């Protein structure tokens, strides 16, 4: 069973993914971002990134490329969806779902 620290770490990683994708989207709106770049930026290993990014896709906030030939990642690239943009642009909701100041003990 995952601990509270595990849940906090997942929420921090998800926030990092979403906010960085938003920043990159504003710079180059039509470009997808390689998962390797997301992992490096958010300091996540492939296993941790994979299940969290799939969660974000299932929520409709990101869209993964369907190319699975990108080991060790579940996808080669990711894009922020309109719903993901709306989430990041709603600071109150973003903070509710993924608190910025959440610390791991």
C-alpha positions as CSV (number, residue, x, y, z in Angstrom):
1,X,0.0,0.0,0.0
2,X,1.5,3.4,-1.0
3,X,2.3,5.7,1.8
4,X,1.2,9.4,2.2
5,X,4.7,10.3,1.1
6,X,4.3,8.3,-2.1
7,X,1.0,10.1,-2.8
8,X,2.6,13.5,-2.2
9,X,5.6,12.6,-4.5
10,X,3.1,11.6,-7.2
11,X,1.2,14.8,-6.9
12,X,4.4,16.8,-7.1
13,X,5.6,15.0,-10.2
14,X,2.2,15.4,-11.9
15,X,2.3,19.2,-11.1
16,X,5.8,19.4,-12.5
17,X,4.8,17.6,-15.7
18,X,1.7,19.7,-16.3
19,X,3.4,23.1,-15.5
20,X,6.4,22.3,-17.6
21,X,4.3,21.1,-20.6
22,X,2.4,24.4,-20.3
23,X,5.6,26.4,-20.4
24,X,6.8,24.5,-23.4
25,X,3.4,24.8,-25.1
26,X,3.5,28.5,-24.8
27,X,6.9,28.5,-26.4
28,X,6.1,26.1,-29.3
29,X,2.4,25.4,-29.4
30,X,2.4,22.6,-31.9
31,X,5.4,20.7,-30.7
32,X,5.2,17.5,-28.6
33,X,7.8,17.0,-25.9
34,X,9.9,13.9,-25.6
35,X,9.3,11.9,-22.4
36,X,13.0,11.8,-21.8
37,X,13.1,15.6,-21.6
38,X,10.1,15.6,-19.2
39,X,11.9,12.9,-17.0
40,X,15.1,15.0,-16.9
41,X,13.3,18.3,-16.1
42,X,11.1,16.7,-13.4
43,X,13.9,14.5,-12.0
44,X,11.9,11.3,-12.4
45,X,13.0,7.9,-13.4
46,X,11.2,6.1,-16.3
47,X,9.1,3.9,-14.0
48,X,7.8,6.8,-12.0
49,X,7.2,9.0,-15.0
50,X,5.4,6.2,-16.9
51,X,2.6,5.5,-14.5
52,X,2.1,9.2,-13.6
53,X,2.0,10.3,-17.2
54,X,-0.5,7.6,-18.1
55,X,-2.7,8.7,-15.2
56,X,-2.6,12.3,-16.6
57,X,-3.6,10.9,-20.0
58,X,-6.5,9.0,-18.5
59,X,-7.7,12.2,-16.9
60,X,-7.6,13.9,-20.3
61,X,-4.9,16.4,-19.4
62,X,-2.1,15.1,-21.7
63,X,-2.0,13.2,-24.9
64,X,0.7,10.5,-25.4
65,X,2.1,9.6,-28.8
66,X,1.1,6.1,-29.8
67,X,4.6,5.0,-30.7
68,X,5.7,2.4,-28.1
69,X,9.2,2.0,-29.5
70,X,10.7,4.3,-26.9
71,X,12.0,2.2,-24.1
72,X,12.1,2.6,-21.2
73,X,9.2,5.1,-21.7
74,X,5.6,4.2,-22.4
75,X,5.6,6.7,-25.3
76,X,8.1,8.8,-27.2
77,X,6.3,12.2,-26.7
78,X,3.6,14.0,-24.9
79,X,1.4,17.0,-25.5
80,X,-0.8,19.1,-23.2
81,X,-4.5,18.9,-24.1
82,X,-6.9,21.9,-24.0
83,X,-8.2,20.4,-20.7
84,X,-4.6,20.4,-19.4
85,X,-4.1,24.0,-20.4
86,X,-7.3,24.9,-18.6
87,X,-6.2,23.1,-15.5
88,X,-2.8,24.9,-15.3
89,X,-4.5,28.3,-16.0
90,X,-6.8,27.7,-13.0
91,X,-4.3,28.1,-10.2
92,X,-6.9,27.4,-7.5
93,X,-7.9,24.1,-9.0
94,X,-4.3,23.2,-9.8
95,X,-3.3,23.9,-6.2
96,X,-6.2,21.8,-4.9
97,X,-5.3,18.8,-7.1
98,X,-1.5,19.2,-7.0
99,X,-0.4,21.5,-4.1
100,X,2.7,23.4,-4.8
101,X,4.1,23.4,-1.3
102,X,3.5,19.8,-0.5
103,X,6.5,18.4,1.3
104,X,7.6,14.8,1.7
105,X,8.6,13.9,5.3
